Amino acid sequence: MKNDGEELFVKVGRGAVAYFGKQPVEGIVKEVETLEDIVALTEGEVHGKVLLVKKAGVTGLIPILPEIKAIVCTTGGVGSHLAILTREFGIPCIVGVKLDP
């Protein structure tokens, strides 16, 4: 978010860092709740997206992980399958996120 040319960061929730990455990430957020949502992503433009993952089976994300910029997941912990995968792929990821209302 920018205000008169000055970049602002707005906190929208809190979670555990699974993989930090090398720099702050910004991008278009796509919400994923179901396996059908993941399939729809594979059929569209997914490159450079930030995923907000809710309840979706994370194994369905494996084919598109190389294209993803970052992941915010409302479930899991730093030892979860998704957290391990994001570390292996070098994708910034926050898990167990509680979003502010």
C-alpha positions in Angstrom: 0.0 0.0 0.0 1.3 3.4 -0.8 0.5 6.8 0.6 1.8 9.9 -1.3 4.7 7.8 -2.7 5.6 6.4 0.7 5.3 2.7 1.2 3.2 1.5 4.1 2.9 -1.9 5.5 -0.4 -2.9 7.1 -0.5 -5.8 9.6 -3.5 -8.0 8.8 -2.8 -11.0 11.0 -0.3 -13.0 12.9 1.3 -16.4 12.4 4.5 -18.5 12.5 7.2 -18.0 9.9 7.9 -21.3 8.1 10.4 -19.7 5.7 11.4 -16.1 5.8 12.8 -15.5 2.3 15.3 -12.9 1.4 13.2 -9.8 1.0 9.7 -8.5 1.7 7.1 -9.9 -0.7 4.3 -8.1 -2.5 1.9 -9.3 -5.1 -1.7 -10.2 -5.9 -3.3 -12.5 -3.3 -5.4 -15.4 -4.4 -7.5 -17.2 -1.8 -7.5 -21.0 -1.9 -10.1 -23.0 0.1 -10.8 -26.1 -1.9 -9.0 -28.5 -4.2 -11.2 -27.0 -7.0 -9.6 -23.6 -6.2 -6.2 -25.1 -6.7 -7.3 -26.7 -10.0 -8.6 -23.3 -11.2 -5.2 -21.8 -10.4 -3.5 -24.3 -12.6 -5.8 -23.4 -15.5 -5.1 -19.6 -15.1 -2.3 -17.3 -14.5 -0.5 -18.2 -11.2 3.0 -16.9 -11.7 4.0 -14.4 -9.0 0.8 -14.8 -6.9 0.7 -14.8 -3.1 -1.6 -17.6 -1.9 -3.9 -17.3 1.1 -4.5 -21.0 1.8 -7.5 -21.9 3.9 -8.5 -25.6 4.5 -7.2 -26.7 1.1 -5.2 -30.0 0.8 -1.7 -28.7 0.4 -0.5 -31.6 -1.6 -2.5 -30.2 -4.5 -0.3 -27.2 -4.5 2.9 -29.1 -5.4 2.6 -28.7 -9.2 2.3 -24.9 -8.9 4.7 -24.2 -6.1 7.6 -23.1 -8.4 5.3 -20.3 -9.7 4.1 -19.0 -6.3 5.7 -15.9 -4.8 4.6 -16.5 -1.2 2.1 -18.4 0.9 0.0 -17.4 3.9 -1.8 -20.4 5.5 -4.4 -20.3 8.2 -3.6 -23.8 9.4 -0.5 -25.8 10.2 2.7 -25.1 12.0 6.4 -24.8 11.2 6.7 -28.6 11.1 3.7 -29.1 8.7 3.9 -30.5 5.3 3.4 -27.1 3.6 6.1 -25.5 5.8 8.6 -28.2 4.8 7.7 -27.9 1.1 8.1 -24.1 1.1 11.5 -24.3 2.8 12.6 -26.8 0.1 11.3 -24.6 -2.7 12.6 -21.4 -1.1 9.1 -19.8 -0.9 8.3 -17.3 1.9 5.6 -18.8 4.0 3.6 -18.0 7.2 1.5 -20.8 8.8 -1.1 -20.9 11.5 -2.2 -17.4 10.6 -5.0 -15.8 12.6 -6.3 -13.0 10.4 -7.5 -9.8 12.1 -11.2 -9.1 11.5 
